[in-house]
């Protein structure tokens, strides 16, 4: 594996700084890739050696397991934004905030909602990230992917199933490499004002000073998950290092060295209590990664 070009390998790596929960987790390998050729050669090698692997973006909206016997792959070299009039081509390893600000600086509008999404483009597309009644597929034109036959294919967005916070990209065995968006003419000052207003509201209502992965559950129709969790008396509830936020009950925060099991146990308790009291099945918005 050391002979593969355009990759950097770290062994026996802590993943605590590679997920927004800051969960204590480890992996046999952490491999950063800077080219499509390097990615193809790497995956061929891993498959030949029967080494499990997973592509990880910024580790947002996921709950990692405590140990992965395999290789975590980061598309670190896929970090670029190319703007041509209203068309924007962006690499899968680019952070959503960078994409948003790059487009706003060119007086383009359509991605203001994404400035506070703490994920990469690739991860955000796979999970159809969204906020403020918008989602990443709204302005998306096409996605460049690597398929199971090691072919690089540019696919229009209507070739994918996408719904609330979900797509079928993983089920198809595809790896997102790049995306193309079509935006509208806007005004930088107006976009910045929208962002400022929303950031101020977030500071007031969300526990931004503690590690989390955003909203834990989807809001049931006609209600709010946070209200239900608070109503059953779980605001501030702790299991190990995981805690239901005192600021917003639909956030679980890492109050100190939380493990994967701490977070999952708290999720299970919340679901049980809300079901018992209101007969509502809360739907998890975050993704639990089970490696064992």
N, C-alpha and C positions, 0 to 999 in steps of 0.2 A: 504493500500500500504506500510505503514511503517513496516509491518510484513514480507515483502518479503525479502528473503536472497539475499546477494550479490548485493545490490543496494544502492546508495546514492542519496537522494532526496533534491533538492533545490527548493524553491517556489518563484514565482514572480521574475524571473531572467532576467537580461539584457543579451542579446545575442551579444552585441557589440564586445566582445572579443572572440566570437565563430564563426566569419566569417571574411574572409580576407579583405573584403571591409570596415570592422569596421562600418557597418551600424547600426544606432540606431534601435534596435529591442528588443522585450520582449516576454517572454513565461510564461505561468502559472507554468510550471514545467520544470526543467532540471534534468534528471535522468541518473546517471552514473552506468553502469552495468559491473560486473566483471566475470560473468559465463554464460554459455548457459542455465543452469537451472534457474538462476535468470532472464534472458531475457524472457524465456518462461512463467514463472509465472507472470512477469510484464505485458507482452502483453495480457495474458489471463485476467488479472485484468482490464486493460485499456479497452479491448473490452467489458467485462461484464458491466463496468460502462459507456460505450459509450463516453470515453474520446479519442479524436483524438491524434495521436502520429506520430512522424517522426524521423527516424534515421538520425543523422547528423554526418558527418565525421569531417573534419577540417574546413568546411564552405568555401572551396575554389570553384571557378567556379560557385557560386550560388549568387543570389540576393534575400535576405530574405525580406519578408513582414515586416511591422512594429509591428505586434502583432500576436501571435499564442495562441489561446485558446485551450490549450492542453499540451502535454508532448513532449519535445525534449529528445531523447534518445542518449546517447553517449556510445559507446562500449569501454570504457576506459580500461577495464581489458583484452581486446583482443589485447594486444600489446606484440608481441613476434616474434622472427625469429629463426627457427630451420633449420640448414644446415647439410645435410647428403650427402657427395660427391657433385654431381651436382644438387641434388634435394633440393629445399628450400620450407619450410612450414612456412607461415606467417599469423599472426592474422589480422583480418579486421581493428582493431584500430591502427595498426602500421603505422607510417608516411613513405611515399615513400622514403624520404632521408635516413631514418634509414635502410630500406631494402637494398637500393643501396649500402651504405657504408659497411653494414655487409657482403654483397656478394663480394664486391671488396676486402675487407680485407682477404677473403678466396681465393683470386686469381680466382674469377669467373667473367665472362663477359656476357653482354647482357642487363644490366639495367642502364648503364651509363646515358642514356638519361633522366632517371627519377629522378636524384638527386635534381633537382630544382622544381619538381612538389610539390606544397604545400598542398598535400592532403593525406588522409589515403588510405590504400590498398582497403578497402571496397568501399569508394566513388570513387576511381580511376577506379576500376573494373566496377562499375555501369555505369560510364560515359565513359568507355574505354579511359582513359587518354593516351596522347601520346605527343611526341616531336621528332624533328629531323628525321622524316619519320619512327619512330618506335611507337608502341603502346603496352599497357599492355597485350593484348591478344597474342602477338607474342611468348612469352616464357611461357605463362600460360598452365598448364596441366589440372587442375580441380579446382572447387570452391565448398567449403562446405557451404551449405545454410540452412536456416530455412524456411520451407514452410508454407502454410496457415493451414496445419493440425498439426502444431507444431512438424513436423518430421525433424530431422537433416539428410540431404542427401548430399553425395559427388557426384557432377555432372561433367562429362567431359566438357571441354570448347565448344565442337562442339554441345552441347545441347542448346546453347544460340545463339540468333541472335546478332551479333555485327558488327557495322559499325563505320564510323568516329564519334568519341565522343558520341557514343550512344550504348546502349544494350537494350534488352527487359526484363532485370532483374526486374525492378520495375513493369512492366506490368504483370509479372508472380506472383507478390506478394511475392517475395523472399527477404530474408535478408542475405547478405553475412556475413559469420562468419570467414572464413579462406580460404586461397588460396595456391595452390602448383605450383611452377615454376620449369622448367628444364633449367639450364643455361649451358654455355660452359666454358672450361678451359681458363683462361686468365692470364694476368700479372698485378699485382696491380699497378706497376709504370706507365704502359701504360694507364690503366683506369683512374688513377689520373690525368695524363696529358690531356686526353680528357676532363675531367670535368673542369680542370683549364682553358683551352682554351675557353670552352663554357661559363663559369662563367664570364670571362673577357669580352666577347662579349655582354653578357646580361647587364653588368654594364654600358656599353657604350650606348646601344640602348634602354633600358627599364627603366621605372620610379620605380626602386626598393625601393626608399626612401619614397614612399607614398603608403597607402593602396589601393589595387586593387584586381581584381580577374583574372588577366591575360588578354589575348586577348579577346576582346568583340565579334568580328565577325570573321567568317571564311573568308579566302581569296577567292574571286571569281576566277574561272579558268582563268589563264593567267594574273592575276592582284593581287594587294594587297589592302586589306581593308584600311590600314593606309594611303596609297597614295590617295585613293578616298576621305577619310574623310578630309585629308589636302587640297585636291584640291577644295572642296566646302567651304573652309574657316572656318572650325569648330575646328581647332587645338587651344586649349586654351579656348574653349567655356565653360562657367559655367552655371549650373542651380542649384540654392541652393548651397549645399556643394559638388556637383559632378562636375568634370571638365574633359574635354578631354585633355589628357596629352600633354604638350608642347614637351615632349621628344619623344613620340611615339603615333600617333593619334589613333591607334587601342587599346589604353588603356584608360579606364575611371578610374580616381583616386578620392579618398575621400580627398578633400582639406579642410575639416572641418565640422564635424557633418552632413555628407550627410545622407539623408533618402532614403528609398527604392524608393519613388516617384521621388526624384531628379535623381537617376540613370536611372530609367525607362523612365522618361521624356526626358533625354538626348539621350537615345537609340532611342526613337521614332523620335526625331528631326534629328538625324544622318541618320536614314533610309529614312526619307522623303526627305531630301536634296540630298542624293546620288541617290535616285530613280528619283528625278526631273531632276537632272543634267546629269546622265549617264544611266538612265533606267535600273539600276541594283538593284535587291532586295538583300540586305545584309542579310545573315543568321546568327542569333545569336549563338555564341558558348557557352555562359553562360546560366545557367538555372534560369528562373524567378520562384520563389516559391510564389505562390498565396495562402494565407491561408484563405482569407475572402470568 
